[in-house]
Amino acid sequence: MPWISYLEGGPKRVNHAAVAVGHKIYSFGGYCTGENSREYTSMDVHVLNTTTFRWIQHPVSDLPYFENDDILPYKRYGHTAVVYGDKVYIWGGRNDRASCSTLFCFDTIWHCWTAPKTTGNIPPARDGHSACIWKNIMIIFGGYEEDSDAFARSVYYLDLDKMHWTYVHILGPEPSLRDFHTTVVIRDRMYLFGGRGTLFSIGRSEILYCNELWYLDLNSWMWYNVKVSGDVPVGRRSHSAFVYDDKMYIFGGYNSTREEHYNHMYEFNPKLSMWRKLDIVGKRPCRRRRQACVVVGDRMFIFGGTSPHPSASLNISNRNIDDKLIDHSDMYVLDFKPTLKTLCILAVWKYHLDESSLPSNIKSDIRNMYCPNKISLTRPCNSAG
């Protein structure tokens, strides 16, 4: 399980949402420090070909929002994206003016947006929630609700065949209120980890980062607090979670009470109820939060996010860490089951071996794995290390 590739020059996005459809990854929205996040401009869409490792900006994002405001989502952050069939459904999120409760659909065949009409108990507008697919429903949990100006722990689901929303009445214990947590579905359970909440006590409140693991039984709609063992991660928010081989993995995140960003990978095995901190070879991503992690086949692609500026480590108690952040345009690729071909390419690159006698397709693969993209970076690519 090595890190096999590191590339700069992709889309510089923070707090974006990304999903895989076939061999392509679609990344929606997000922001970059310094951009105007108050205007109602249309959401940008970037597409990664995971075979060639090349990014493109989808031309649909060039459509003027004010002429298509009935079908185009405005640019946002803190939203979610899920895949059902060949369509991507975007829900929630906000710009610097307001949050959104309209459902949008991006058709990956026709490359166009629609805004499907929905019925039922539509969730209030929010950001920092999570969304998962189970069978034919999209499940929304938590987040920060604009109307109530508070963290949430409510559960809603949308039947994507009938386009009907349902509010789930939970019986029994529930996780605490939170936003910027992660949820993943493994079989008939939705696992929840992390997030930011508030702990209230007499006369004051404080930020809470919970490291308990919960799962929602999707047949009974009851929550269960999992008794875990092993290398239990520190509580955090704005991390990433994904599933591979029926195990949950988390990466990165931030804990403001500890003033710490993270860049280790943890694995949770539901069969053993055990956490394991992974030691993965290769160049790994730096400490960061608000990145995207997407699995395609046996590979996981992580890109974007934000990290503390190196100078922020000096007198960090005297400055706001959010004022000293670096946004990333990089991408890292983790291969769970590297082929012999991939291992050979890694050796050629690591030891600067002569490529002149290699077949053209292998040379092309080497260039793709190590040549920067050009969306946010322009510089020559050399085949030598």
Residue, then its C-alpha position, 0 to 999 in steps of 0.5 A: m500500500p504505497w503512495i505512488s504519485y505526487l502531482e502539483g498543478g491541479p485545481k486549488r480548491v478548499n472545502h470542495a466535494a468530489v465523487a467518482v463516476g467510472h474512471k473519472i473524478y468530478s470535483f465541485g465547487g470549494y473556494c481558494t483564499g482571496e476569491n470573492s465568495r459572496e457573488y452568486t457565480s456558477m459552481d466550477v466543475h473539475v474532472l480528473n482522468t484517473t488513467t492519465f492523472r490529467w485534470i480539466q476544467h469542465p466548460v459547463s462552469d463557464l455558463p453565466y449564473f444569472e441566465n441559468d439560476d433555475i438549474l445552475p448551483y451557485k459556487r459554494y463550499g461545505h456542500t456534499a456530492v453523491v453518485y447514483g447511476d450516472k448522475v451526481y447530486i449536490w446538496g447544501g453548502r453555502n457562499d459567504r452570504a447564505s446557505c442552500s437547501t436546493l437539490f442539484c443534479f449533474d448529468t455525467i453523460w450529457h454534461c449538464w445541470t438540472a434542479p429536480k423538483t422534490t417533495g416531502n420534508i425538505p431539510p433546512a439549509r445547512d453546510g458542513h453536513s455529510a451525505c451517503i448513498w445506501k441503496n436508492i437513498m441519499i442520507i443527510f446527517g448533521g451540519y450547521e443549520e442557518d435557520s436555527d444558527a446551530f449545529a445539528r444531528s438530524v437525519y433526513y433521506l431522499d429517495l432518488d427514484k421518487m425524489h421524496w424527502t423523509y425526516v427520520h425520527i430517531l428512537g434511543p441514544e444519538p450522537s452529539l450535535r456537530d458539523f464537518h464530521t464524516t460518514v460512510v456506509i459499509r453494508d447496512r450501517m452508516y459509520l460516523f466519526g469526528g466533527r465539531g460541536t459545542l459543550f455547554s456548561i453553566g455560564r459558558s460553552e466550549i468547542l468539542y471534538c468527539n472521537e467516539l465512533w457511532y453507526l446508524d443501523l439503516n434497517s432499524w434507524m437506530w444509533y449505536n455507540v461502538k466500543v472500539s480498541g486499537d489506535v483510536p484517532v484524536g477527535r477532529r473536523s474537516h478530515s476525509a473518510f472513505v471505504y475500501d474492502d469494507k473498512m473505513y479509512i480517515f485522513g487529515g483534519y484539524n482540532s482547534t483545541r489542540e491547534e493541530h492539523y493531521n496527516h496520518m491515515y487510520e483504518f477501522n475494521p468493523k469486524l474487529s471494532m479496531w482502529r489501526k494507525l497505518d505506516i505507509v511508504g512513499k511521499r505522503p500529503c502534508r498536514r491539512r484539512r478540507q481536502a477531498c479523498v476519492v477511491v477509484g478501483d484500488r487507488m485513492f486520490i487525495f487533492g486540495g485542502t489547506s494547511p498552516h503556513p510554515s511561519a504559523s508554527l512560530n508564536i502560534s498562540n499570538r495569531n489566528i491560525d486561519d490567517k496563516l493558511i496555505d491552499h493546495s493544488d496538489m494531488y497524491v495517489l495511494d495504491f492499495k494493490p500496486t501491480l508489478k508494472t506500477l512497482c517497476i515505474l516507481a523503481v525507475w523514477k526513484y533510482h533515475l534509471d535510463e528510460s530510453s529503451l522502455p516501450s512508449n506506453i510505459k514512458s507515457d505512464i511515467r510522464n502521467m504519474y510525475c508530470p504536473n498538471k497545468i490548471s494552477l501551475t505552469r512549468p516544464c516537465n522533465s522525465a528525469g527525477 
